[in-house]
Amino acid sequence: MKSTLKDSATKRWLVMLAVSFTMLTGYFVADVMAPLKTMLESQLLWNSEEYGLFTSAYGWFNVFLFMLLIGGIILDKMGVRFTGLMASTLMVIGAVIKYVAISTSIAEDAELFGIDLEVIVASVGYAIFCVGLEIFGITASKVIVKWFKGKELALALGLQIAVARIGTTLALMVSVPTAMAFGDVAAPVMLGCIALLAGLVMYICYTVLDMRLEKQLHDKACDEDVEEAFKLSDIKVLVSNKMFWIICFLCLSFYAGVFPFLKYATDLMVQKFGVDPYYAGIIPGLVPFGTLVMTPIFGTIIDKKGKAATLMILGSILLVIIHLLFALPGLNQNEVSIALMILMGVAFSLVPSAMWPTLTRITPEKQLGSAYAVIFWLQNIGLMGVPYLIGWELNKYCTTVIDGVNHYDYTLPMLTFAAIAGVAVVLAVMLKIEDKKKGYGLEEPSIKQ
């Protein structure tokens, strides 16, 4: 049997690092505004509801214009090279629009639908960026499956997410120091734009390797390596699978309990734990760092021992406990916040490490782009709705003004996050029960001995 590039461990892991780096730059920009909530209120005079509206823009186009679903079909029809380059370009365009909106006076005191025009334009730029980010996310997942199927798939999928999430860590840790150093809340966003250009160049380098692999697979002409052509009718088969829908809503509820939380986590550190705003982003930054450390462990367990469904249940339960502890008024010591963030990193390793390899067991590879697109589309509903809900709760019920400065009580928002995570627990249990009935083998190892 003639070997190909993906049979080389070195080449496989280089590919993983390349696409992860591009995702890393995307996650940096996605979360770069999260630690700046206080500065946005003081410098640009945004309030919590306007900040919530901005963060909710994550899913505007992906959800209401079905851009993610269209992106999934494009991915299955056009392949990872075209789709990845398209998505990377959209990320750059959206980030530049967002930077222009918050760095210049577009129209001072202008409003649209009763909302500051600056907030609207920044939100539109963010929405365009998020179309690119989410489409690139499903593309990156399909790249990993393409290069690692039958090998260290669970480990590679988990590590790809973990490495990419370093971007979130960097955003949470360096945004405020960068903004203070330049005296401009827009400075970290400019840094993100530069990083995205580097990510685009890295993906262009990957496409060169991918073209070589495609030629080798074509020359090899083995049925196991040459995908069947994707047809639109395949989507009907996909959406009729009950297991697929359980995974969809598990993804929605679990990620809605993590990503929107990180948008407010820095402010939570300031408001409840009294952390200096300059350093407050460091503590939430432990979540992605913990994910990077723990994901190889859980990925290896799933590859060699199995128990994917069980690990998803444990991760979801752990997330509920973490949010409930954050909600307790008396627990306001810095040591508690650090410990809970590290535990959230563990939970965030458990579920994604198990969930994404699970999808490859119930979905043919030619349908993976569309499968990821449907899941990410539903996930975007949570990423759009939950941040706005939390911002509305803070503005409506949790604000106290002292000496002209807003102070927030995060008890109600944290209970909301705990309830969302509780839905994930129920769905993870349902997934394990359904697997026992249908025999997909979610509790079995990914690598067959």
C-alpha positions in Angstrom: 0.0 0.0 0.0 1.4 3.4 -1.0 1.6 5.8 1.9 0.3 9.4 1.8 1.1 12.6 3.7 -1.4 11.8 6.4 0.3 8.5 7.1 3.2 10.6 8.5 2.7 11.5 12.1 4.8 14.6 11.7 2.7 15.9 8.8 -0.6 15.1 10.5 0.4 17.1 13.6 1.8 20.0 11.6 -1.6 20.2 9.9 -3.3 20.2 13.3 -1.1 23.1 14.5 -1.5 25.1 11.3 -5.3 25.1 11.3 -5.3 25.5 15.1 -3.2 28.7 14.8 -5.7 30.2 12.4 -8.5 29.3 14.8 -6.4 30.7 17.7 -6.3 34.1 16.0 -10.0 33.9 15.4 -10.8 33.1 19.1 -8.5 36.0 20.1 -10.6 38.5 18.2 -13.9 36.8 19.3 -13.0 37.4 23.0 -10.8 40.5 22.8 -13.7 42.7 23.9 -14.7 40.5 26.9 -12.3 42.0 29.4 -13.0 45.6 28.2 -16.6 45.8 29.4 -15.7 48.3 32.2 -13.6 50.4 29.8 -16.4 50.4 27.2 -18.7 51.8 29.8 -16.2 54.6 30.8 -14.7 55.5 27.4 -17.5 54.8 25.0 -20.4 55.2 27.4 -21.9 51.8 26.6 -24.2 50.2 29.2 -24.6 46.4 30.0 -27.5 46.0 27.6 -25.6 47.5 24.7 -22.6 45.3 25.6 -25.0 42.3 25.6 -26.4 43.4 22.2 -22.9 43.6 20.8 -21.9 40.1 22.1 -25.2 38.7 20.9 -24.2 39.7 17.3 -22.1 36.5 17.3 -25.1 34.7 15.9 -27.0 37.4 14.0 -26.1 36.4 10.4 -25.2 32.8 11.3 -28.7 32.1 12.7 -31.1 34.5 11.0 -29.5 34.4 7.5 -28.5 30.7 7.8 -25.0 31.5 6.8 -23.6 28.6 8.8 -25.8 26.1 7.1 -24.9 27.6 3.7 -21.3 27.4 4.8 -21.6 23.7 5.6 -23.0 22.9 2.2 -20.2 25.0 0.6 -17.7 23.0 2.6 -19.1 19.6 1.5 -19.4 20.7 -2.1 -16.2 22.9 -2.5 -13.8 21.3 0.0 -11.7 22.5 2.9 -9.3 24.7 0.9 -11.8 27.0 -0.7 -14.1 27.2 2.3 -11.2 27.8 4.8 -9.8 30.7 2.7 -13.2 32.2 2.3 -13.9 32.0 6.0 -10.5 33.5 6.9 -11.1 36.4 4.6 -14.5 37.1 6.2 -12.9 37.1 9.6 -10.4 39.8 8.6 -13.1 42.0 6.9 -15.5 41.8 10.0 -12.7 42.5 12.5 -11.6 45.6 10.5 -15.2 47.0 10.5 -15.4 46.4 14.2 -12.1 48.2 14.8 -13.2 51.2 12.7 -16.5 51.4 14.6 -14.9 51.7 18.0 -11.8 53.7 17.1 -13.4 56.5 15.1 -16.4 58.8 15.7 -18.7 57.5 13.0 -21.5 59.9 13.8 -21.4 61.4 17.2 -24.6 61.0 19.2 -26.2 59.3 16.1 -28.7 56.5 16.8 -30.5 53.8 14.9 -33.6 52.2 16.3 -32.8 54.0 19.5 -29.4 52.4 19.8 -26.1 54.2 19.5 -24.9 53.9 15.9 -21.4 53.0 17.1 -22.8 50.0 18.8 -24.7 49.0 15.7 -21.7 49.2 13.3 -19.4 47.4 15.8 -22.0 44.7 16.1 -22.4 44.3 12.4 -18.6 44.0 12.0 -18.6 41.4 14.8 -21.5 39.5 13.1 -19.6 39.3 9.8 -16.4 38.2 11.6 -18.4 35.5 13.4 -19.7 34.1 10.1 -16.1 33.6 9.1 -15.1 32.2 12.5 -17.9 29.7 12.6 -17.5 28.5 9.0 -13.8 28.2 9.7 -14.6 26.2 12.8 -16.5 23.5 10.9 -13.8 23.6 8.2 -11.0 23.0 10.7 -13.0 20.1 12.2 -13.3 18.5 8.8 -9.6 19.0 8.1 -8.8 17.1 11.3 -11.1 14.2 10.4 -9.6 14.1 6.9 -6.1 13.8 8.3 -6.7 11.8 11.4 -9.5 9.4 10.7 -8.6 5.9 11.9 -5.7 7.3 13.9 -5.5 9.6 17.0 -8.9 11.3 16.0 -10.3 12.1 19.5 -6.9 13.4 20.7 -6.4 15.5 17.5 -10.0 17.0 17.6 -9.6 17.8 21.3 -6.2 19.3 20.9 -7.2 21.4 17.9 -9.9 23.0 20.1 -7.6 23.3 23.1 -4.7 24.9 21.1 -7.2 27.3 19.4 -8.6 28.3 22.8 -5.2 29.7 23.7 -6.5 32.7 21.7 -9.2 33.2 24.3 -6.6 33.0 27.1 -4.5 35.6 25.3 -7.5 37.9 24.7 -8.6 37.7 28.4 -5.0 38.4 29.7 -3.6 41.0 27.3 -6.7 43.1 26.2 -6.8 45.4 29.3 -3.0 45.9 29.6 -2.9 46.7 25.8 -5.8 49.1 26.0 -4.2 50.9 29.0 -0.8 51.0 27.4 -2.1 52.8 24.3 -4.8 54.7 26.2 -7.4 53.4 23.7 -10.0 50.7 24.1 -9.6 49.9 20.3 -5.9 49.0 20.5 -6.5 45.3 21.3 -8.9 45.0 18.4 -6.2 46.3 16.0 -3.8 43.7 17.5 -6.4 41.1 16.6 -6.7 42.3 13.0 -3.0 41.9 12.6 -3.2 38.4 14.1 -6.0 37.4 11.7 -3.8 38.3 8.8 -1.1 36.0 10.1 -3.7 33.3 10.5 -4.8 33.7 6.9 -1.2 33.3 5.7 -0.9 30.1 7.8 -4.0 28.6 6.3 -2.6 29.4 2.8 0.5 27.4 3.7 -1.8 24.5 4.8 -3.6 24.5 1.5 -0.3 23.6 -0.2 0.0 20.4 1.8 -3.7 19.6 1.3 -3.3 19.9 -2.5 -0.4 17.4 -2.3 -2.5 15.0 -0.2 -5.4 15.2 -2.7 -3.1 14.3 -5.5 -1.8 11.3 -3.6 -5.3 10.1 -2.7 -6.3 10.5 -6.3 -3.3 8.5 -7.5 -3.8 5.9 -4.9 -7.5 5.5 -6.0 -8.6 3.5 -3.0 -12.3 3.6 -2.2 -11.6 4.1 1.5 -9.8 7.3 0.9 -11.9 8.8 -2.0 -15.1 10.4 -0.6 -18.4 9.8 -2.4 -19.8 13.0 -3.8 -22.0 15.0 -1.4 -25.6 15.5 -2.5 -28.2 17.8 -1.0 -30.5 14.8 -0.4 -27.9 13.6 2.1 -29.1 16.3 4.5 -32.5 14.5 4.8 -30.7 11.4 6.0 -28.7 13.4 8.5 -31.6 15.3 10.1 -33.6 12.1 10.5 -31.1 10.7 13.0 -32.2 11.1 16.7 -28.7 10.8 18.0 -27.6 13.6 15.8 -30.2 15.9 17.3 -29.3 15.0 20.9 -25.7 15.9 20.2 -26.9 19.2 18.6 -28.8 20.3 21.6 -26.2 19.0 24.0 -23.7 21.2 22.2 -26.0 24.2 22.3 -26.7 24.0 26.1 -23.1 23.1 27.2 -21.4 25.8 25.1 -24.1 28.3 26.1 -23.0 27.7 29.7 -19.3 28.4 28.9 -18.7 30.9 26.1 -21.2 33.6 27.1 -20.0 33.2 30.7 -16.4 34.0 29.5 -17.8 37.3 28.0 -18.8 38.4 31.5 -16.2 36.5 33.6 -13.7 39.4 33.8 -16.4 41.7 35.0 -17.5 39.0 37.5 -13.9 39.0 38.9 -14.0 42.7 39.4 -17.6 43.0 40.8 -17.7 40.0 43.1 -14.1 39.1 43.9 -12.7 42.6 43.9 -9.9 41.8 41.5 -8.0 44.8 40.0 -9.4 45.3 36.4 -5.9 45.4 35.1 -5.4 41.7 36.2 -9.0 40.5 36.2 -8.7 38.8 32.8 -5.9 36.5 34.0 -8.3 34.4 36.1 -10.8 33.6 33.4 -7.8 33.0 31.1 -7.2 29.8 33.2 -10.2 28.1 31.6 -8.6 27.7 28.1 -5.2 27.0 29.7 -6.7 24.2 31.8 -8.4 22.9 28.6 -5.0 22.7 26.9 -3.5 20.7 29.8 -6.4 18.3 30.3 -7.6 17.7 26.7 -4.7 15.3 25.8 -5.5 13.2 28.8 -9.2 12.9 28.0 -8.6 12.5 24.3 -6.2 9.7 24.9 -8.7 8.0 27.2 -11.4 8.1 24.6 -9.1 6.9 21.8 -7.8 4.0 23.9 -10.5 3.2 26.5 -13.7 4.8 25.2 -16.4 6.0 27.7 -17.2 9.1 25.6 -20.9 9.3 26.7 -19.9 8.9 30.4 -17.3 11.7 30.2 -19.9 14.1 28.6 -22.2 13.4 31.6 -19.5 14.1 34.1 -18.4 17.3 32.3 -21.9 18.7 32.2 -22.5 17.9 35.9 -19.2 19.6 36.8 -20.3 22.7 34.9 -23.6 23.0 36.9 -21.7 22.7 40.2 -19.2 25.4 39.1 -21.9 27.9 38.2 -23.9 27.2 41.4 -20.8 27.9 43.5 -20.2 31.1 41.6 -23.7 32.1 42.5 -23.2 31.7 46.3 -22.8 35.3 47.8 -20.4 34.3 50.5 -17.9 32.6 48.2 -16.0 35.7 47.2 -12.3 34.9 47.9 -9.8 35.0 45.1 -8.7 31.5 45.8 -12.2 30.3 45.2 -12.5 32.0 41.8 -9.1 30.5 40.7 -10.1 27.0 41.7 -13.5 27.3 40.0 -12.0 28.5 36.8 -9.5 25.6 36.7 -12.4 23.2 37.3 -14.3 24.8 34.4 -11.2 24.1 32.2 -11.6 20.5 33.2 -15.3 20.4 32.3 -14.5 22.2 29.1 -12.0 19.4 28.3 -14.3 16.6 29.2 -17.3 17.4 26.9 -15.7 18.6 23.7 -13.1 15.9 23.8 -15.9 13.3 23.8 -18.6 15.1 21.8 -16.8 15.8 18.5 -15.4 12.3 18.0 -18.9 11.0 18.8 -20.3 12.9 15.8 -17.9 11.1 13.4 -19.3 7.8 14.6 -22.9 8.6 13.6 -22.2 10.7 10.5 -20.6 9.6 7.1 -17.6 11.7 6.3 -19.2 13.2 3.2 -21.9 14.7 5.4 -19.6 16.0 8.1 -19.5 19.6 6.8 -23.3 19.8 6.9 -23.5 18.0 10.3 -21.0 20.4 11.9 -22.9 23.3 10.2 -26.3 22.3 11.8 -24.7 21.9 15.2 -22.8 25.1 15.1 -25.9 26.9 13.8 -27.9 25.7 16.8 -24.9 26.6 19.0 -25.0 30.1 17.6 -28.6 30.5 18.9 -27.2 30.1 22.4 -24.2 32.2 21.7 -26.5 35.0 20.4 -29.3 34.8 22.9 -27.6 34.0 26.2 -25.2 37.0 26.3 -28.0 39.4 25.6 -30.1 37.7 28.3 -27.3 38.1 30.8 -26.8 41.7 29.8 -30.5 42.4 30.1 -30.6 40.8 33.6 -27.7 42.8 34.8 -29.1 46.1 33.5 -32.7 45.4 34.7 -32.3 43.6 38.1 -28.7 43.5 39.2 -27.4 47.1 38.9 -26.6 49.5 41.8 -25.2 53.0 41.1 -22.7 54.2 43.7 -21.0 57.6 43.2 -22.1 57.5 39.6 -20.5 54.1 38.9 -22.5 50.9 38.1 -22.0 47.9 40.4 -23.4 44.5 39.4 -24.6 41.6 41.4 -24.0 38.4 39.4 -26.1 36.0 41.5 -29.0 35.8 39.1 -26.9 35.5 36.0 -24.9 32.7 37.5 -28.1 30.8 38.4 -29.2 31.3 34.8 -25.9 29.7 33.6 -26.4 26.8 36.1 -29.9 26.2 34.7 -28.6 26.1 31.1 -25.8 23.7 32.1 -28.5 21.5 33.8 -30.1 21.0 30.4 -26.8 19.7 29.1 -26.7 17.1 31.9 -30.2 15.8 30.9 -29.2 15.6 27.2 -25.9 13.8 28.0 -27.8 11.1 29.9 -30.3 10.8 27.0 -27.3 10.4 24.6 -25.9 7.5 26.7 -29.3 5.8 26.8 -29.9 6.2 23.1 -26.4 4.8 22.4 -27.3 1.6 24.3 -30.4 1.2 22.2 -28.8 1.9 18.8 -25.3 0.5 19.4 -23.2 3.3 18.0 -20.4 2.3 20.3 -19.8 5.7 22.0 -18.4 3.9 25.1 -15.9 2.0 22.9 -12.3 3.1 22.1 -11.8 5.3 18.9 -8.7 3.3 18.0 -9.4 -0.3 17.4 -6.8 -2.6 18.7 
